Amino acid sequence: MTADRAAAGVIQVLGGILLAPMIPGLTQQIKARLQGRPGPSPLQPYRELRRLWHKSGVSPRPRTVVYELAPSLVTASLLVALVLVPIGARSPDWPVGHDALVLVGLLALSRFAITLAAWDTGGGFGLMGASRDLTFTVPAEGVMLLAVVLVAMPVHSTSLVALSLAATRSGVWGQPAHWAALLGFLLVLLAETGRQPIDNPDTHLELTMVHEGPLLEYAGRELAFLQWASAARHWIMVALATELFLPQPGPFLARLGLLTVALPLWCVLLALTETTQAKMRILQVPLLLGGGAVVCLLGLASWFAGGGV
Amino acid sequence: MSPPATLCAAGAVLVACGLVGSLAGRTRWALLLEALGMAMIGAAGAAVLFGAAAVGAQFGRGFSPAFGIDRLSGFFLFILGVVAVPALGWARGALADTPGARMTAGARMTAALTGAFCLSLVGLVMARDVTTFLGFWELMTLLPAALILIGRHDEPARRDVFAYLAITHLGGVGVWVSMLVLADHGALAGVPLHGDGLRGLVAIAAIIGFCTKAGAVPLHSWLPRAHPLAPAQISGLMSGVMIKVALYGLIRVLFEWDGPTPLWVGLTLLGLGVLSALGGVLYALFQNELKRLLAFSSIENVGIILLGLGASLVFAAIGRPQWSAIAFAAALLHVLNHAIFKALLFLGAGSFAAQVGGLGLDGLGGLLRRMPWTGAAFMVGAAAIAGVPPLNGFISEWMILQSLLHLSLFGRFGVSLVAAASAAALGATAALAVFCFVKVIGLVLLGPPRTTRADAAREAGVGMRWPLVLLASLCLLLGIIPGVLVPTLERLHHHTGLLSVHAGVDLPGTGGLPALPLALALTLLTVTLWRSSRNGRAEPTPAWTCGQATVPALAWTSAGFTKPLRILLENVLRPTRDLTIVHSESGVIQELRYEADVPHLFDSLIYEPVTTAALRMAGRIRRLQSGSLRTYLVYLLGLLMVLLALVQLGVLT
């Protein structure tokens, strides 16, 4: 048991740090194939990180310490968030706990830091992206909480370890409430990782960027941090989607196997959505997320109609 | 007398001395005395809160004046001390920074009335009988009005003060009714009220009365008018303490004298909480003046506190005493947290106003570099109120969110649905608060200065700096080791405390909030990463705007940043926009004027029709007053006949 937890801890930290860029890389590759292009290699994000690591930073005028600290703070909050997410329903006793709402708070902290950096340089494009990002977050956080309520129903806990253990109980995934929560969570995943139809990760046209907007004024290692952070956000959300929502086997190794299969499958799913869906008009996005909230509330009703597990 | 009682009495005497001294013209010394006195009173409160025996009288049946401190009063005295000392210190520093100001009659009266206001708050929290309570309640309402009118003589300010007095007094009827009914039945002494009808009546009256004073939507209309008008230290005291003292009254009535309350009372508080939290932060987001924005944000935070209190009542009603105590502690922690950061933000706004002149959000900018101490402290306060870890706002919001979440896990369907919707609303509120205070920090502290006055701003004097730094470090401290306070607050509930004391907050059924390791990990990682991220920098260049020159006229504004949300909520907020062509030459437009506003719909849709109707009714009734003696004699005769008829019918016996 302790060996399991130690292994989970290693995967949390090393896997999270090293494998995270694979998720957006793989998604891009599959998407390109689906669109009939050869596309960049799945390892392209790593190459970009290496290239950026050797470049110097820029210094926009005006700027304060906020601009300089923001990339590190964003990266630090995501690093802490990585160890909150259990792997294979196990997690060593990290001193930072493993609460779902603390994770939400850390993601909010990273958003807070990067949008402040946009204000710091005062560039219009960064602020445009920041303003849209913060607008999407309003419904997204509401849906996120409803999804947490729904998955917490069977175990009466918001501990991510307890929640991912609950996914091994076969009764759970026969519940409509569970699938409603999955739908809500997937919408939040799209918003949080900035994928289509909510945001287009490929665009670098200034007027249409959302998540990429505040990154515009960065270069060198600072940009490398921010790009890794974006990849880590993918990793966290996809790992959570697997751990909390997929029908899970009991043993640790079997769960690890499922995770290994599921991660590329989520990439395929993301690539499929991106190929079939165009980017939405910005003001439609909150309506989409609001729809997610309604589905979650219906899920809650179905939970009580079914009498619970 | 026990040590806390002596300390408290000595503090009150000091404040009173300061009050007299400021009238005599020794304003700076007087403020120092008042601050010292409030520190002693706060310390006495803290002593009782943390375990010293209760002091003075207990609530009894009588109507004769009595004072005392129990643990709940001690907690509120502690908050009062934490806010009043920096506020008074800041006022003293502000006097030192503006030579000549200290001798004006206005400054003397302000200092004197500030002391009196503090004493009225102390008196209200320590009152142990209904007469004293109601007396200090009225003083607490009237003194800020006087304080505002010393500084502002213009017509709009007078109208706003009138609105403040009118609304709080009309709502205050609820306080009088509930308190007098409770006192009449001896409920203050612990005799439970009989009859669901009577208890319901008391609960409704108390909710209306105390929530009006606390500024809960839809009874809040006075708050965004009155708070911005007052001097910064008074705004801080009003937003930080006065509206919390109203919640103190609500807690006393609903949790002690009128309890245990039926389920609908808790649900009502949840509803009011959602309305206030979402309504407050939405309107805060669209404000263009810093102090008005902060006032709306106070409404939001009262909403968050009401959500915690409501959850606690509902937990009690569905038989979950442990979670009831946790939700109660969460609400009280947010009371303290909000008092700290809101006082910090109002005092910081005062410092900015002293340098820049106005507080229009589009006329500030770049103040972090010009006022590093004030700016950094203000930024900590804004981050704390936005509820990001590892600051104190996150801790209490996390606890309240957990309470709502567990309420929806434990409740039956109706309760569960309401709680889940409230949790989602609180989540959206938190996101909106981040949005709002990112805007505030960006427009006030970051970017280029937007006016020449903002460009010329210089750091405030030491006297105006230390109160801000003190409050900012409290925000950090309570964010890192909230666990030392939470079990104490939990014990204020009737349920005996179960949480253990350590740095973080470990609630049952959660993954835990180990605040200290979280803060340490974040700090260490940020510093390490920051050191490794330095790899040389290119020469400074302007930010990228597609190759255009960055001119100040193109700078982003408060309205621009919030525009996506404004368009999205057009049907709810009904923003107005006015586009007029000022000047055009042969059909080519040369100059435009664009005005946009998000009107406060509660004023125009609820308060104005009610006021108009009331004035019309008053006009009708005035016809009775003819001034003729004969008419009045007829009225008297009529009244006599009616009374005789009633006696005959046996109604009056």
Interface residues (C-beta under 8 A of the other chain):
Chain A: W53 H54 K55 S56 G57 V58 S59 P60 R61 P62 T64 V66 E68 L69 P71 S72 L73 T75 A76 S77 L79 V80 L84 P95 V96 G97 H98 D99 A100 L101 V102 V104 G105 L106 A108 L109 R111 F112 T115 L116 A118 W119 D120 T121 G122 G123 G124 F125 G126 L127 A130 S131 R132 L134 T135 T137 V138 P139 A140 E141 G142 V143 M144 L145 L146 V148 V149 A152 M153 H156 S157 T158 S159 L160 V161 A162 E206 L216 E217 A219 G220 R221 E222 F225 I282 L283 P286 A293 L297 L300 A301 F304
Chain B: G366 L368 R369 A383 A386 G387 V388 P389 F394 W398 L401 Q402 L405 H406 S408 L409 F410 R412 F413 S416 L417 A420 A421 A423 A424 A425 L426 G427 A428 A430 A431 L432 V434 F435 V438 I441 G442 L443 L445 L446 G447 P448 G504 G509 T510 G511 G512 L513 P514 P517 L518 A521 L522 L525 T526 V527 L529 W530 S532 S533 R534 N535 G536 R537 A538 E539 P540 T541 P542 A543 W544 T545 C546 T550 L554 A555 W556 G560 F561 T562 K563 P564 L565 I567 L568
